[in-house]
């Protein structure tokens, strides 16, 4: 179910217990809003948060933003009620926390079908435990509803007893493994959060590194980080100009019956053209999103 040309540069977690945040989300420039029933909501506030999220989705007004609801795990006291409450509301996706095997995804899909989830509502999976990382390939191929993997690097670092370092070296193996699993199954994948809200350069570096790894975008914990994530995960003007140049040169060579294309001293093959076309398509999708004011 992944849509590779849909902008997913920024995905902001928003606590479902905060009605003002749910309202503010309608005007924020994030590509994705993750309305949270799990970590951001205290146990005694979960029922009210569930009701507020359901009311917000029914009211609408979120424009072209993707609306994702992170439920509690199905084996918790709240998970099944969460899924039952939101399944039929038409959210773009339901995000499952701490997914560790294919069975967890398939059980959620059965419950979604039982409770009237439309086909457009995808399943997204948090990968945030060592077992989840090790089983990422099986998880990614577990169900046709699956659309995206979301890294939970804070929980993962805790379970690994790993340090949060500026270069994220302790995370490289897990991040790379999950990107491989997502791409092998045609899924989108989002990078984990950056915890230090006062570290603007560290956040920007984390975004740049995430894009270099191949992530589609970054999960966020504060609206002030949306603009930087949107900028870094979008193709720049120079990138787009080069991509258009490659596409045009390849088309010209094909029309002339030439088998070899060289652009700026580099040999261009079909794989380079496909990547250039992906960048141009993403640039157009972002321009449409921004022109819609969403």
C-alpha positions as CSV (number, residue, x, y, z in Angstrom):
1,X,0.0,0.0,0.0
2,X,3.0,2.3,0.1
3,X,2.8,5.4,-2.1
4,X,6.4,6.3,-3.1
5,X,5.6,9.8,-4.4
6,X,3.5,11.0,-1.4
7,X,5.5,13.5,0.7
8,X,6.3,12.0,4.1
9,X,9.1,14.4,5.1
10,X,7.7,15.2,8.6
11,X,5.5,13.1,10.9
12,X,4.5,14.9,14.1
13,X,3.4,13.0,17.2
14,X,0.4,14.7,18.8
15,X,-1.1,13.5,22.1
16,X,-4.7,12.5,21.7
17,X,-5.4,13.8,25.2
18,X,-4.6,17.4,24.1
19,X,-7.6,18.9,22.4
20,X,-5.8,22.1,21.6
21,X,-3.0,20.2,19.8
22,X,-5.5,18.2,17.7
23,X,-7.0,21.6,16.6
24,X,-3.6,23.2,16.0
25,X,-2.7,20.2,13.8
26,X,-5.1,21.5,11.1
27,X,-2.8,24.4,10.4
28,X,0.7,22.9,10.9
29,X,2.8,22.2,7.7
30,X,3.6,18.6,8.7
31,X,3.0,16.0,6.0
32,X,1.8,13.5,8.6
33,X,0.1,13.9,11.9
34,X,0.4,10.9,14.3
35,X,-2.5,11.2,16.7
36,X,-1.2,9.3,19.7
37,X,-3.0,7.1,22.1
38,X,0.1,5.3,23.4
39,X,3.2,6.8,24.9
40,X,2.0,10.4,25.0
41,X,-1.2,9.6,26.9
42,X,-1.4,8.7,30.6
43,X,-3.4,5.5,31.5
44,X,-6.2,7.5,33.2
45,X,-6.5,9.8,30.1
46,X,-6.6,7.1,27.4
47,X,-10.4,6.8,27.1
48,X,-10.9,10.5,26.8
49,X,-8.0,10.7,24.3
50,X,-9.7,8.0,22.2
51,X,-12.9,10.0,22.1
52,X,-11.2,13.2,21.2
53,X,-9.2,11.6,18.4
54,X,-12.4,10.0,17.0
55,X,-14.2,13.4,17.2
56,X,-11.3,15.2,15.5
57,X,-11.1,12.7,12.6
58,X,-14.9,12.9,12.1
59,X,-14.7,16.7,12.0
60,X,-11.9,16.6,9.5
61,X,-10.3,19.8,8.2
62,X,-6.8,18.3,8.0
63,X,-6.5,18.9,4.3
64,X,-3.9,16.8,2.5
65,X,-2.1,15.8,5.6
66,X,-1.9,12.1,6.3
67,X,-3.8,11.2,9.5
68,X,-2.3,8.3,11.4
69,X,-3.6,7.0,14.8
70,X,-1.1,5.2,17.0
71,X,-3.0,2.8,19.2
72,X,-1.9,0.9,22.2
73,X,-0.7,-2.6,21.7
74,X,-3.5,-5.1,21.3
75,X,-2.3,-7.1,24.4
76,X,-2.7,-4.0,26.7
77,X,-5.9,-3.1,28.5
78,X,-6.6,-0.4,25.9
79,X,-5.5,-1.7,22.5
80,X,-8.5,-3.5,21.3
81,X,-10.9,-0.7,22.3
82,X,-8.6,1.8,20.5
83,X,-8.7,-0.2,17.3
84,X,-12.5,-0.7,17.5
85,X,-13.0,3.0,18.0
86,X,-10.9,4.2,15.1
87,X,-11.0,1.4,12.6
88,X,-14.0,2.7,10.6
89,X,-13.2,6.4,10.8
90,X,-11.2,6.6,7.6
91,X,-7.8,7.6,9.0
92,X,-5.0,7.1,6.5
93,X,-3.3,4.5,8.8
94,X,-3.4,2.8,12.1
95,X,0.1,2.6,13.7
96,X,0.9,-0.4,15.8
97,X,3.5,-0.1,18.5
98,X,6.3,-2.5,19.3
99,X,5.6,-4.9,16.4
100,X,7.8,-8.0,16.7
101,X,6.3,-10.5,14.3
102,X,4.0,-11.0,11.3
103,X,1.2,-12.4,13.5
104,X,0.8,-9.1,15.3
105,X,0.1,-7.3,12.0
106,X,-2.2,-10.0,10.8
107,X,-4.3,-10.0,14.0
108,X,-4.7,-6.2,13.7
109,X,-5.8,-6.6,10.1
110,X,-8.5,-9.2,11.1
111,X,-9.8,-6.8,13.7
112,X,-9.8,-3.9,11.3
113,X,-11.8,-5.9,8.8
114,X,-14.2,-7.0,11.6
115,X,-14.8,-3.4,12.7
116,X,-15.3,-1.9,9.2
117,X,-11.9,-0.4,8.3
118,X,-12.0,0.9,4.7
119,X,-9.4,-0.4,2.4
120,X,-7.7,2.9,2.3
121,X,-6.7,2.7,5.9
122,X,-3.3,1.2,6.0
123,X,-1.4,-0.5,8.8
124,X,1.9,1.1,9.9
125,X,4.3,-0.7,12.2
126,X,6.6,0.7,14.9
127,X,10.0,-1.1,14.8
128,X,11.4,-0.3,18.3
129,X,12.7,-3.5,19.8
130,X,15.6,-5.8,19.0
131,X,13.2,-8.6,18.1
132,X,11.3,-6.2,15.8
133,X,14.5,-5.3,14.0
134,X,15.5,-8.9,13.6
135,X,12.1,-9.8,12.2
136,X,11.7,-6.6,10.1
137,X,11.7,-8.5,6.8
138,X,8.9,-10.9,7.9
139,X,6.9,-7.9,9.3
140,X,7.3,-5.9,6.1
141,X,6.0,-8.8,4.0
142,X,3.2,-9.8,6.4
143,X,0.1,-8.1,5.1
144,X,-1.2,-6.2,2.0
145,X,-2.5,-3.4,4.2
146,X,1.0,-2.6,5.4
147,X,2.2,0.8,4.2
148,X,5.1,2.0,6.3
149,X,7.6,1.1,9.0
150,X,8.3,3.7,11.7
151,X,11.5,3.5,13.7
152,X,11.2,3.9,17.4
153,X,14.8,4.6,18.2
154,X,14.3,5.8,21.8
155,X,12.9,2.4,22.9
156,X,15.3,0.6,20.7
157,X,18.4,2.3,22.3
158,X,17.0,1.5,25.7
159,X,16.6,-2.2,24.9
160,X,20.0,-2.3,23.2
161,X,21.7,-0.5,26.2
162,X,23.1,1.8,23.4
163,X,24.1,5.4,23.8
164,X,22.5,8.3,21.9
165,X,25.5,9.7,20.1
166,X,25.6,12.5,17.5
167,X,26.6,10.2,14.7
168,X,24.0,7.5,15.8
169,X,26.7,4.9,15.2
170,X,25.1,2.4,17.7
171,X,21.9,2.6,15.6
172,X,23.4,2.1,12.1
173,X,23.0,-1.6,11.9
174,X,19.3,-1.5,13.0
175,X,18.4,1.5,10.8
176,X,20.0,0.0,7.7
177,X,18.4,-3.4,8.3
178,X,15.0,-1.8,8.5
179,X,15.5,0.4,5.4
180,X,16.4,-2.8,3.5
181,X,13.3,-4.6,4.7
182,X,11.0,-1.7,3.8
183,X,12.4,-1.2,0.4
184,X,12.4,-4.9,-0.3
185,X,8.7,-4.9,0.2
186,X,7.9,-1.6,-1.4
187,X,7.1,0.2,1.8
188,X,7.7,3.7,3.1
189,X,9.9,4.1,6.2
190,X,10.3,6.9,8.7
191,X,13.3,7.7,10.9
192,X,13.1,8.0,14.7
193,X,12.8,11.1,16.8
194,X,15.6,13.5,17.9
195,X,15.1,14.0,21.6
196,X,17.0,17.2,22.3
197,X,14.7,20.1,21.3
198,X,17.5,22.7,22.0
199,X,19.9,21.0,19.6
200,X,18.9,22.5,16.2
201,X,22.2,21.5,14.4
202,X,22.0,18.0,15.9
203,X,18.5,17.7,14.7
204,X,19.4,18.9,11.2
205,X,22.3,16.5,11.1
206,X,20.1,13.6,12.1
207,X,17.7,14.5,9.3
208,X,20.5,14.7,6.7
209,X,21.8,11.3,7.9
210,X,18.3,9.8,7.8
211,X,17.9,11.0,4.2
212,X,21.3,9.6,3.3
213,X,20.2,6.2,4.8
214,X,17.2,6.3,2.5
215,X,14.4,7.3,4.9
216,X,11.3,9.1,3.5
217,X,11.1,11.5,6.5
218,X,11.4,11.9,10.2
219,X,9.1,11.5,13.2
220,X,8.9,14.6,15.3
221,X,8.0,15.6,18.8
222,X,7.6,19.4,18.5
223,X,6.1,21.6,15.7
224,X,9.2,23.8,15.7
225,X,11.1,21.0,13.9
226,X,8.7,20.6,11.0
227,X,10.2,23.2,8.7
228,X,13.7,21.8,9.0
229,X,12.5,18.3,8.3
230,X,10.5,19.4,5.3
231,X,13.4,21.2,3.8
232,X,16.0,18.5,4.4
233,X,13.9,15.6,3.2
234,X,12.8,17.5,0.0
235,X,14.9,17.4,-3.2
236,X,16.6,20.8,-3.6
237,X,16.5,22.9,-6.7
238,X,20.0,21.8,-7.8
239,X,19.0,18.2,-7.3
240,X,15.8,18.7,-9.3
241,X,17.6,20.5,-12.1
242,X,20.2,17.7,-12.4
243,X,17.4,15.1,-12.4
244,X,15.6,16.9,-15.2
245,X,18.9,17.1,-17.1
246,X,19.4,13.4,-16.8
247,X,15.9,12.6,-17.9
248,X,16.1,14.9,-20.9
249,X,19.5,13.6,-22.0
250,X,18.3,10.0,-21.7
251,X,15.2,10.7,-23.8
252,X,17.3,12.5,-26.4
253,X,19.8,9.6,-26.6
254,X,16.9,7.1,-27.0
255,X,15.4,9.2,-29.8
256,X,18.7,9.2,-31.6
257,X,19.2,5.5,-31.2
258,X,22.2,5.9,-28.9
259,X,22.9,3.3,-26.3
260,X,25.2,5.4,-24.1
261,X,24.4,8.6,-22.3
262,X,26.9,10.8,-20.6
263,X,25.9,13.8,-18.4
264,X,28.6,16.0,-16.9
265,X,31.1,13.3,-17.4
266,X,29.1,10.5,-15.8
267,X,27.7,7.5,-17.5
268,X,23.9,7.4,-17.1
269,X,22.1,4.1,-16.9
270,X,18.4,3.3,-16.5
271,X,18.8,3.1,-12.7
272,X,19.9,6.8,-12.7
273,X,17.0,7.8,-14.9
274,X,14.5,6.0,-12.6
275,X,16.0,7.7,-9.5
276,X,15.8,11.1,-11.3
277,X,12.2,10.4,-12.2
278,X,11.4,9.6,-8.6
279,X,13.0,12.9,-7.4
280,X,11.1,14.9,-10.0
281,X,7.8,13.2,-9.0
282,X,8.5,14.0,-5.4
283,X,9.2,17.6,-6.2
284,X,5.9,17.9,-8.0
285,X,4.0,16.2,-5.1
286,X,5.6,18.6,-2.6
287,X,4.7,21.6,-4.8
288,X,1.1,20.4,-5.0
289,X,1.0,19.9,-1.3
290,X,2.3,23.4,-0.6
291,X,0.0,25.0,-3.2
292,X,-3.0,23.4,-1.4
293,X,-1.9,25.0,1.9
294,X,-1.7,21.7,3.6
